[in-house]
Every structure is written in structure tokens, then in C-alpha cells.
């Protein structure tokens, strides 16, 4: 168990690092491009591509982090009126079916990245192999699927109802604190 806890902590640090630095890169590149265009009448040809790459990283690595922290949008109208036993059963069904969907999407993302590799497609401006960027899509889906699997297993093994691996139903913190990185 110690090994899995260490791997989990390492993955969480990786997620935080990727999300934080991707947002910083987006901001710096966008601001530099605006200044360059408006002050020097020169626009960086690569700025839009780099920003798009960072958006991919934030989106798909961020999905995993959001699943870890239990901050994905939830529709709880039915969930809130159920008995604790039915809540637990519903949460198990939701987490395992969501994990299955994430792995299914990861498979198709992998096939798409492999196709881009096969046809040797590159980005227009930087001429970077496009699969280098798209491979983060299935990677993010796999990480997100693992978070949902972990939540499903926690719900099967423990008495509490887990919304995520780090959040128990009814024990939610101040929502504004859940977004701290």
C-alpha cells in the first residue's frame, strides 16, 4: 500500500505541476504576443500553437486532478434524496461506468495519436509532430479513469460514500478551498 500511496502522491504533484505551468505558459505567451503585435507590430507565429498545446494539457491533465479532488460538476437532485445505501450503490455504478467511459475514450485517443504518428502529421508553425501533443489526450483520460476506479473501490471497501478519492459525501469543505493547487 505504501508504494501505491507514493505513486499517487507523485501523480498528484505531476498534475499540479502540469496544470500550473501550462496556465503560466499560456499567460506569458499570450501577453508577449499581444505586446509584440501592438507595440512592435510583430506577432509570434508560434504563439497560438503553444497556447493551444497548453490548453490541451490543462484540459486533460486537469480532468484527472478535478476527479481526484471531487470538483467535477455533479447533478445531485436524485442523489440527495436517496437513502445512504442507495447513494452508495449509485456512486459505485457512476464511478465504475465513468471509469469505463474514460478508458474507452483513452483507447480512441490512443488510436488517433497513433494515426497521426503513422501519417507523420506536424503542426503548421513549429513543425512539431502532432502526436506529441495529442498523446496527452489518452494519457489524461487514463489518469482520470484511474481516479474514478479508485473512488469506486473505496466505495466498495469502506463505509463512507466517497465522491472522489479525497472527498467523502457530507464532509465537503468550503468549495473555494477545493480549487487550491
N, C-alpha and C positions, 0 to 999 in steps of 0.2 A: 504494500500500500504506500509506503514511503516513496518508492520510485514513481508511482503514478501521481502522487501529490507534487513531487518535484517537477515532473514533466508538465503537469497542469499549471504550476506557477510560472514555469519557463514560457509556456504558450501564452499565458496572460500577459507577461511582460512584453513578449513579441507583439501581441495585438496592440497593446498600449503604445509601444514604440512606433509601429507602422501607422497607426491612426494619427498620432500626434505629429509625426514628421511629415506625413502626407499632407496634412492640413497646413503645416508651416510652409512646405514647398509650394502648395497651391497659392497661398497668400503672397509669398515673396516673388514668385514668378509672375503672377498677375499684376502686382503692384509695379514691379520692374518694367513689365511690358507697357503698362499704361503710362508710366513716366517716360519711357523711351519713345513711345508713339507721340505723346503730347508735347514733350519738351524738345526732343531731338529729331522729331519726325522720322523715327526709325522704330520699326516693330520687329521683335524677335520672331523668326519664322518657326521656331521650335516651342514657343511658349504655350500655344494651345494644346499641342500634343502632350507636353509634360503635365499640364493641368488635367487633361483627360486621363492620363495614366494614374495620377494621384487620386482622381475621383473613383477609378476602378478599385484601387487599394482601400480607400476609405469605405466604400460601399461593401465590399465582400469580406474584408477583414473585420470591418465594423459590425457586420451582421453577426459574426461569431461572438464578438465582445458583447453586443446587445443581448444575445441569447444567454451568455454567461451571467450577465447582470440582471436578467429578467425585465428588460426595458422595452422589449418589442411590444407593439400595440396588441392589446388583448380585448376581446369582446366578452365581457363578463356578466351580461344580463342574466343569462341562463345559469352560468356557473355559480353566481352569488346566491341563488335561491335553492340550490341543491343541498342535500344533506352531506355531511363530511365524507361519508363512504362513497356516494356518487361523485362528489368533487374529485376524490382521489382516483376513481375509475376513469372519469372523463380526462383528468390530467395525464394519466398513463396512456390513454388512447391518443390524445392530442400530441404528446411528446414523441411517442414512437412513430406515429404517422407523419409528423413533421420531419423527424429524422430521416424516415424513408424518402420523403419528397426531396430533402436536401441531398441525399446520396444519389437519387435519380437525376437531379439537376447537375450534380457534380460529374456524373458519367457523361451526360450530354455536353457539358462544358469541356471535359477532357477530350471528347471526340472532336469538338470544334477546334480546340487548340492543336490537336494532332493534325487535323486537316490543314490548318494554317501553316504548320511546320512542313507538311508534305508539299504544299504548293509554294513554299518559300515566300510567303507574303511579308512585306515590310511596310513600316509606317512611311508616309509620304515625306515628311520633313526630315526626321532624324535617321531614316533608313534602318531602324531597329527592327529585328524580326518580331512580327506582331504577336507570335505565340508567347514571347517573353512576358507580354502584358496580359494576354488573355489567360495564361495559365493560372493567374491569381483568382480567376472566377471559380474553377472547380476546387482549388485549394481552400477558398473561403467557404464554399458550400460544404466541403468535408469537415472543416473546423466547426461550422455551425451545426452540422448533423451530429457530431460528437458531443456537443453541448446538450443537444436535445436527448440523445441517448443517455447521457449521464443523468439528466433530470428524470427520465423515465425509470432508470434503475434505482435512483434514490427514492422515488415514489413507491416502487415495489418493495424496497428493503426497509424503509423507515416509516414511522407512524405519521409524521408530519406530511403536509401536502406541499411539495416543492414546486414553485413557479419556474425556477431555474436552479442550477447547482448551488447558487449563493443566496437564494431568496425563498423563504418559506411563506406560504399564504397566511395572511393575517399578521405577519410581523414586518410588513413593509416599512422601510424608513421614510424619512422626508423625501419625496420624489426628486427634489432638486439636488440632493446629495447622491443619488444614484448615477448621475451623469459625470461625477468627478472622475478624472483619469489619473 
